[in-house]
Amino acid sequence: MSDSDLCQLGGKFSKHLSKSLLEVEGTIGEGAAVEATGNLGEAVAEVTGVVVGVRGGVGIIPGDQEAMIRKTLVRRTDQHQTLRSRVQSFHDGISASDRISPIPGFGGRLCQETQRLHMTLGVMALAEKASTEAASGSREAATQSEEAQLQAPSAPAPPKKTVAEALELLNSLRPEIINIINDTGDINVPLTGLKIMNDRPDEAYVLWTGPGTNNDGSSLWRISLLVHNKFQEAGFVTDTRPLKLHCTLLNSTFRRPRQAFSSTEILRRVAEQPEIAGIQAAKKQSVTPEDVASGADFGTYG
């Protein structure tokens, strides 16, 4: 499936989510990944409903509430611009330092585009429509050797889930999501700290910020786990690793061939200009790479 096909699927996934759907600023990215945030600038937040969608902020707004929608659009857009500006400053600061003295593995396309910041709740391979192809076993059987025919036939691959099926499941979760928000309150997304996916700082592939695996029982976590677990139970999401809420800032998969980078050196460079990671230090205060890893703060969005 081409990137354009995936993009169309992502668009259909969001556009048909609900008749009462509000699509806020941002693009629908490629892929049919269920996400808690869409574009994080619009945030994982609700107005009187809830925001749950694919890459590109979407929100379910019950009822005809134009004033509320206008107010929310302004608030989401402001936050979107704030987040993008902060992450862009982070990228620019590291890039400028790299031009003065190269950072191992930093060259090439490594930075996440700020308009595509997101948190993924689960990645799925979806078909646009259910498969209608009939099995052509008779012709193949005729050409098989006697030995092959005596062997037990292999189990056929299960049919791919469709966009319509994913939408049906996502829509079915709406009452539970609204109940969570009524119970726990508004959704807030804290983008703090700088972490890597593996345990080799000098051979890192992804640098990210966000809550990670720190489940604090908030609406963000309760909704994220609900969506993730339901899609996993239904066979849409096959990855069995624990959910890690993260917003990717640097990713080596954006370039080919893939090449690791030194997160150790990146943290050291950020410590020299901590303001690019939201750390406000006194003039004579020394900031260490460890301070950056734990204290980076790109804001909380809700």
TATA-V689691 format. One record per backbone hydrogen bond with DSSP energy under -0.5 kcal/mol. NH is the residue of the N-H (numbers start at 1). CO is the residue of the C=O. If there is no record, write none. Layout:
[[NH:CO] [NH:CO]]
//
This chain:
[[6:2] [7:3] [8:4] [9:5] [10:6] [11:7] [12:8] [13:9] [14:10] [15:11] [16:12] [17:14] [21:18] [22:59] [23:21] [24:22] [24:57] [29:27] [29:55] [32:124] [33:31] [34:122] [35:33] [35:53] [36:119] [37:119] [40:38] [40:117] [42:39] [43:39] [45:43] [50:60] [52:50] [53:35] [56:54] [59:22] [60:50] [61:20] [61:59] [62:60] [65:63] [69:65] [70:66] [71:67] [72:68] [73:69] [74:70] [75:71] [76:72] [77:73] [78:74] [79:75] [80:76] [81:77] [82:78] [83:79] [84:80] [85:81] [86:82] [87:83] [88:84] [89:85] [90:86] [91:87] [92:88] [93:89] [94:90] [95:91] [96:92] [97:93] [98:94] [99:95] [100:96] [101:97] [106:103] [110:108] [112:249] [116:113] [117:114] [121:34] [122:34] [126:124] [127:161] [140:136] [141:137] [142:138] [143:139] [143:140] [144:140] [144:141] [149:145] [150:146] [151:147] [151:148] [163:127] [166:162] [167:163] [168:164] [169:165] [170:166] [171:167] [172:168] [173:169] [173:170] [174:171] [177:173] [178:174] [179:175] [180:176] [181:177] [182:178] [183:179] [184:180] [185:181] [188:186] [189:301] [190:188] [191:189] [191:299] [192:190] [193:296] [194:293] [195:208] [197:206] [203:200] [204:201] [204:261] [207:250] [208:195] [209:247] [210:192] [212:245] [214:211] [215:213] [216:214] [222:218] [223:219] [224:220] [225:221] [226:222] [227:223] [228:224] [229:225] [230:226] [231:227] [232:228] [233:229] [234:230] [235:232] [236:231] [237:231] [238:236] [245:212] [245:243] [246:244] [247:209] [248:118] [248:246] [249:207] [250:207] [251:110] [252:205] [254:251] [255:252] [261:204] [262:104] [263:201] [263:261] [264:201] [266:262] [267:263] [268:264] [269:265] [270:266] [271:267] [272:268] [272:269] [273:269] [273:270] [274:271] [276:273] [277:274] [278:275] [279:274] [280:278] [281:279] [285:282] [292:288] [293:289] [294:290] [295:291] [296:292] [297:277] [298:191] [301:189]]
//
